[in-house]
Amino acid sequence: MESLATLWRGMTVEQFMDKLRGVIGLQRMLPKAVQDHFTLPFLYIGNSAYDWLPERLQEEVTTLCSALEAGLKAVHNDEALAKGGSADLSDRPATRGEEVRAALDAYRQHPGSRELSRLRQAASGTSLHRYIDRLDKWLARKRPSSPDRPIEYEIASVLGDISRRVDDLHHEPSSYEFNEQRRAALAEALRSNM
């Protein structure tokens, strides 16, 4: 969010639209306790920005960046949102990173075709898909390419690459199925605690 709040002069309409899409996407991922600190201008402008004069575009960019900066400052100053604070963050939607991490952990524990299929599905449409392709390549091999590096080493290496890059996906929403499974697990945990 900090990078989206950065203001720079001479922003093009395309750059502004990219910034708007980023803000809209991130806003959907925030819990209500955090969202309440942001008073943003209307973000759903369609293609009207393409008709704006450069002065109007710069004014809108400044307004958006100022609102983001003020919201970030308010979030930072809120004691309830500090680590161990009293804010309720349970309404935060699950992220694609969490979904891929869960699928990766399940595959590492039980490397079967069902778990591999879930990992493929969780990583599809992301930058991790190329690692899944590499994993498929190594799983299909019968002999190692080198006697010094067995296939198991290559598979573990690819899984490590995926694990290191999972955190890059926490800005994307998870699939509907994963979100529903997460909600059901949380509801079950609440019932068992009562």
ZAVEXMI-684582 format. One record per atom (N, C-alpha, C): residue in one letter; x, y, z. Coordinates in steps of 0.1 Angstrom, whole numbers, padded with zeros to 4 digits, always signed. Layout:
AXYZ
...
END
This chain:
M+0008-0012+0000
M+0000+0000+0000
M+0009+0013+0000
E+0021+0012+0006
E+0029+0023+0007
E+0034+0027-0007
S+0037+0018-0016
S+0041+0021-0029
S+0030+0028-0037
L+0017+0024-0034
L+0006+0030-0041
L+0004+0044-0037
A+0008+0047-0024
A+0006+0061-0019
A+0017+0070-0024
T+0027+0065-0031
T+0038+0074-0035
T+0033+0082-0047
L+0036+0095-0046
L+0031+0105-0056
L+0043+0108-0065
W+0041+0108-0078
W+0051+0113-0086
W+0045+0121-0098
R+0052+0132-0102
R+0047+0141-0112
R+0048+0134-0126
G+0039+0139-0135
G+0040+0134-0148
G+0034+0120-0150
M+0025+0116-0141
M+0020+0103-0143
M+0010+0102-0155
T+0011+0092-0163
T+0003+0090-0174
T-0011+0084-0170
V-0021+0085-0179
V-0034+0080-0176
V-0033+0065-0173
E-0025+0058-0181
E-0023+0043-0179
E-0017+0040-0165
Q-0008+0048-0161
Q-0002+0046-0148
Q-0012+0049-0137
F-0020+0059-0139
F-0030+0062-0129
F-0041+0051-0128
M-0045+0046-0140
M-0054+0035-0140
M-0048+0022-0133
D-0035+0020-0135
D-0029+0008-0128
D-0029+0011-0113
K-0027+0023-0109
K-0027+0026-0095
K-0041+0024-0089
L-0051+0028-0096
L-0065+0026-0092
L-0068+0011-0091
R-0064+0004-0101
R-0067-0011-0100
R-0060-0017-0088
G-0048-0013-0085
G-0040-0018-0074
G-0047-0014-0061
V-0052-0002-0059
V-0059+0003-0047
V-0072-0005-0045
I-0079-0007-0056
I-0092-0014-0055
I-0089-0029-0051
G-0079-0035-0057
G-0076-0049-0053
G-0072-0050-0039
L-0063-0041-0034
L-0058-0042-0020
L-0069-0038-0010
Q-0078-0029-0014
Q-0089-0025-0005
Q-0098-0037-0002
R-0100-0045-0012
R-0108-0057-0010
R-0102-0067+0000
M-0089-0067+0001
M-0082-0076+0009
M-0080-0072+0024
L-0084-0060+0027
L-0082-0054+0040
L-0093-0058+0050
P-0090-0061+0062
P-0101-0063+0072
P-0108-0050+0075
K-0120-0050+0079
K-0128-0038+0082
K-0121-0029+0091
A-0115-0034+0101
A-0108-0025+0111
A-0097-0017+0105
V-0091-0021+0094
V-0081-0014+0087
V-0088-0005+0076
Q-0098-0010+0069
Q-0105-0003+0059
Q-0111+0010+0064
D-0116+0010+0077
D-0122+0021+0083
D-0113+0033+0084
H-0100+0031+0083
H-0091+0043+0084
H-0088+0050+0071
F-0093+0044+0060
F-0091+0050+0047
F-0104+0057+0042
T-0103+0070+0040
T-0114+0077+0033
T-0109+0080+0019
L-0112+0072+0010
L-0107+0073-0004
L-0117+0080-0013
P-0112+0086-0023
P-0121+0092-0033
P-0128+0081-0041
F-0138+0084-0048
F-0145+0073-0056
F-0135+0067-0066
L-0134+0054-0066
L-0123+0047-0073
L-0129+0041-0087
Y-0141+0040-0088
Y-0147+0033-0100
Y-0151+0044-0110
I-0141+0048-0118
I-0143+0059-0127
I-0145+0055-0142
G-0144+0042-0144
G-0145+0037-0158
G-0134+0042-0166
N-0136+0047-0179
N-0126+0052-0187
N-0126+0068-0188
S-0132+0074-0178
S-0133+0089-0179
S-0120+0096-0177
A-0110+0089-0171
A-0097+0095-0170
A-0090+0098-0183
Y-0094+0091-0193
Y-0088+0093-0206
Y-0092+0106-0213
D-0103+0112-0208
D-0108+0125-0213
D-0103+0136-0204
W-0096+0134-0194
W-0091+0145-0185
W-0079+0152-0191
L-0079+0165-0187
L-0067+0173-0191
L-0056+0169-0181
P-0043+0172-0184
P-0032+0168-0176
P-0033+0174-0162
E-0039+0186-0160
E-0040+0192-0147
E-0050+0185-0139
R-0061+0181-0145
R-0071+0173-0137
R-0066+0159-0133
L-0058+0153-0142
L-0052+0140-0139
L-0043+0142-0127
Q-0034+0152-0127
Q-0025+0154-0116
Q-0032+0157-0103
E-0043+0164-0104
E-0052+0167-0092
E-0058+0154-0086
E-0063+0146-0095
E-0068+0133-0090
E-0058+0124-0084
V-0046+0124-0090
V-0035+0116-0085
V-0031+0121-0071
T-0030+0134-0070
T-0026+0140-0057
T-0037+0137-0046
T-0050+0138-0050
T-0060+0134-0041
T-0060+0120-0036
L-0058+0111-0045
L-0057+0097-0042
L-0045+0094-0033
C-0034+0099-0037
C-0021+0096-0029
C-0022+0102-0015
S-0028+0114-0014
S-0030+0120-0001
S-0039+0112+0008
A-0050+0107+0002
A-0059+0099+0010
A-0053+0086+0015
L-0045+0080+0006
L-0038+0068+0010
L-0028+0070+0021
E-0020+0081+0019
E-0011+0085+0030
E-0017+0087+0043
A-0028+0095+0043
A-0035+0098+0056
A-0041+0085+0062
G-0046+0076+0054
G-0051+0063+0059
G-0039+0054+0064
L-0028+0054+0058
L-0017+0046+0063
L-0012+0052+0076
K-0012+0065+0077
K-0008+0072+0090
K-0017+0068+0101
A-0030+0068+0098
A-0040+0065+0108
A-0039+0051+0112
V-0037+0042+0103
V-0035+0027+0106
V-0023+0026+0115
H-0012+0032+0112
H+0001+0031+0119
H-0001+0037+0134
N-0009+0047+0135
N-0011+0053+0149
N-0022+0046+0157
D-0029+0037+0151
D-0040+0030+0159
D-0034+0019+0167
E-0035+0021+0180
E-0030+0011+0190
E-0036-0003+0189
A-0049-0003+0185
A-0056-0015+0184
A-0051-0024+0173
L-0045-0018+0163
L-0040-0025+0151
L-0025-0029+0153
A-0019-0025+0164
A-0005-0029+0167
A-0005-0044+0170
K+0007-0050+0169
K+0008-0064+0172
K+0003-0067+0186
G-0006-0077+0187
G-0012-0080+0200
G-0023-0070+0204
G-0027-0062+0195
G-0038-0052+0198
G-0052-0059+0198
S-0062-0051+0201
S-0075-0056+0203
S-0084-0056+0191
A-0079-0052+0179
A-0087-0051+0167
A-0090-0065+0162
D-0103-0066+0157
D-0107-0079+0152
D-0104-0079+0137
L-0094-0088+0133
L-0090-0089+0120
L-0094-0102+0113
S-0104-0108+0119
S-0109-0121+0115
S-0117-0121+0102
D-0121-0109+0098
D-0129-0108+0085
D-0120-0106+0073
R-0107-0107+0075
R-0098-0105+0063
R-0100-0118+0054
P-0102-0115+0041
P-0103-0127+0032
P-0090-0134+0031
A-0091-0147+0028
A-0079-0155+0026
A-0072-0150+0013
T-0059-0152+0013
T-0051-0147+0001
T-0047-0159-0007
R-0043-0156-0020
R-0038-0167-0028
R-0025-0173-0023
G-0017-0164-0016
G-0005-0169-0009
G-0008-0180+0001
E-0018-0178+0009
E-0023-0187+0019
E-0028-0200+0012
E-0035-0199+0001
E-0040-0210-0006
E-0028-0219-0011
V-0019-0212-0018
V-0007-0220-0023
V+0001-0226-0012
R+0003-0219-0001
R+0010-0224+0010
R+0003-0237+0016
A-0010-0236+0017
A-0017-0248+0022
A-0016-0260+0013
A-0017-0257+0000
A-0016-0268-0010
A-0001-0274-0010
L+0008-0265-0009
L+0022-0269-0009
L+0025-0278+0004
D+0020-0273+0015
D+0022-0281+0027
D+0016-0295+0027
A+0004-0295+0021
A-0004-0308+0019
A+0004-0317+0010
Y+0010-0311-0001
Y+0017-0320-0010
Y+0030-0325-0004
R+0037-0317+0004
R+0049-0321+0011
R+0046-0332+0021
Q+0035-0332+0027
Q+0031-0342+0037
Q+0027-0355+0030
H+0019-0354+0020
H+0014-0366+0013
H+0015-0363-0002
P+0027-0366-0008
P+0029-0363-0022
P+0021-0372-0032
G+0008-0370-0032
G+0000-0378-0041
G-0006-0370-0052
S-0013-0376-0061
S-0018-0369-0073
S-0029-0359-0069
R-0037-0362-0059
R-0047-0353-0054
R-0041-0340-0049
E-0031-0341-0041
E-0024-0330-0035
E-0017-0322-0046
L-0011-0329-0056
L-0004-0322-0067
L-0014-0314-0075
S-0026-0320-0077
S-0036-0313-0085
S-0041-0301-0078
R-0042-0301-0064
R-0046-0289-0057
R-0035-0279-0058
L-0022-0283-0057
L-0011-0273-0058
L-0011-0267-0072
R-0014-0275-0083
R-0014-0269-0096
R-0026-0259-0097
Q-0037-0263-0092
Q-0049-0254-0092
Q-0046-0241-0085
A-0040-0242-0073
A-0037-0230-0065
A-0027-0221-0072
A-0018-0226-0079
A-0007-0218-0085
A-0011-0214-0099
S-0022-0219-0105
S-0025-0215-0119
S-0029-0200-0119
G-0024-0194-0130
G-0027-0180-0132
G-0018-0171-0124
T-0008-0176-0118
T+0002-0168-0110
T+0016-0170-0116
S+0025-0162-0111
S+0039-0163-0115
S+0045-0177-0111
L+0039-0184-0102
L+0044-0197-0098
L+0041-0208-0107
H+0033-0206-0117
H+0030-0217-0127
H+0042-0223-0133
R+0052-0215-0136
R+0064-0220-0143
R+0071-0230-0134
Y+0070-0228-0121
Y+0076-0238-0111
Y+0068-0251-0111
I+0055-0250-0113
I+0047-0262-0113
I+0051-0269-0126
D+0053-0262-0137
D+0057-0269-0149
D+0071-0276-0147
R+0080-0270-0140
R+0093-0277-0137
R+0091-0289-0128
L+0082-0287-0118
L+0078-0299-0110
L+0073-0310-0118
D+0064-0307-0127
D+0058-0318-0135
D+0069-0325-0144
K+0078-0317-0149
K+0089-0322-0157
K+0097-0332-0148
W+0100-0328-0136
W+0109-0337-0128
W+0101-0349-0123
L+0088-0348-0121
L+0080-0359-0116
L+0078-0369-0128
A+0078-0365-0140
A+0077-0374-0152
A+0090-0381-0155
R+0101-0376-0150
R+0114-0383-0153
R+0116-0396-0146
K+0122-0405-0153
K+0125-0418-0147
K+0140-0418-0142
R+0149-0411-0149
R+0163-0411-0145
R+0168-0396-0142
P+0177-0395-0133
P+0182-0381-0131
P+0191-0377-0142
S+0192-0363-0144
S+0201-0358-0154
S+0215-0359-0151
S+0218-0360-0138
S+0232-0362-0133
S+0232-0371-0121
P+0242-0380-0120
P+0243-0389-0109
P+0245-0382-0096
D+0250-0370-0096
D+0252-0362-0084
D+0239-0355-0078
R+0229-0354-0087
R+0217-0347-0083
R+0205-0356-0086
P+0200-0364-0076
P+0189-0373-0079
P+0176-0365-0082
I+0166-0371-0087
I+0154-0365-0090
I+0147-0359-0078
E+0148-0366-0067
E+0143-0361-0054
E+0149-0348-0050
Y+0161-0346-0053
Y+0168-0333-0050
Y+0162-0322-0059
E+0160-0325-0071
E+0154-0315-0081
E+0139-0312-0076
I+0132-0322-0072
I+0118-0319-0068
I+0118-0311-0055
A+0127-0314-0046
A+0128-0306-0034
A+0132-0292-0037
S+0141-0290-0047
S+0145-0277-0051
S+0134-0268-0056
V+0126-0275-0065
V+0114-0267-0071
V+0104-0264-0060
L+0101-0273-0051
L+0092-0270-0040
L+0097-0259-0031
G+0110-0258-0029
G+0116-0247-0022
G+0115-0234-0029
D+0116-0234-0042
D+0114-0222-0050
D+0100-0217-0049
I+0090-0226-0049
I+0076-0222-0047
I+0074-0216-0033
S+0080-0223-0023
S+0078-0218-0010
S+0084-0204-0008
R+0095-0201-0014
R+0101-0188-0012
R+0093-0177-0019
R+0085-0181-0029
R+0078-0170-0036
R+0063-0169-0033
V+0059-0177-0024
V+0044-0177-0020
V+0040-0164-0014
D+0049-0157-0006
D+0046-0145+0000
D+0043-0133-0010
D+0047-0135-0022
D+0044-0125-0032
D+0030-0125-0037
L+0022-0134-0032
L+0008-0136-0036
L-0002-0132-0025
H+0002-0125-0015
H-0007-0122-0004
H-0016-0110-0008
H-0014-0104-0019
H-0022-0092-0023
H-0034-0097-0032
E-0034-0110-0036
E-0044-0116-0044
E-0054-0124-0036
P-0067-0123-0039
P-0077-0131-0032
P-0076-0146-0036
S-0079-0154-0026
S-0079-0168-0029
S-0091-0172-0037
S-0091-0185-0041
S-0103-0190-0048
S-0115-0191-0039
Y-0126-0192-0045
Y-0139-0193-0037
Y-0139-0205-0029
E-0134-0216-0035
E-0134-0229-0028
E-0125-0229-0015
F-0113-0223-0017
F-0104-0222-0005
F-0110-0213+0006
N-0116-0202+0002
N-0123-0193+0011
N-0134-0200+0019
E-0142-0208+0012
E-0153-0215+0019
E-0147-0226+0028
Q-0137-0233+0024
Q-0131-0243+0033
Q-0125-0236+0046
R-0119-0224+0044
R-0114-0217+0055
R-0125-0213+0065
R-0136-0207+0059
R-0147-0203+0067
R-0153-0215+0075
A-0154-0226+0068
A-0160-0238+0075
A-0151-0243+0086
A-0138-0242+0084
A-0128-0247+0094
A-0129-0237+0106
L-0130-0224+0103
L-0131-0214+0114
L-0144-0216+0122
A-0155-0219+0115
A-0168-0221+0122
A-0167-0233+0130
E-0161-0244+0125
E-0160-0256+0133
E-0151-0254+0145
A-0140-0246+0144
A-0132-0243+0155
A-0139-0235+0166
L-0148-0226+0162
L-0156-0218+0171
L-0166-0227+0178
R-0172-0236+0171
R-0182-0246+0177
R-0175-0255+0187
S-0163-0259+0184
S-0156-0269+0193
S-0151-0262+0206
N-0149-0248+0205
N-0145-0241+0217
N-0156-0237+0226
M-0168-0238+0221
M-0180-0235+0230
M-0184-0246+0239
END
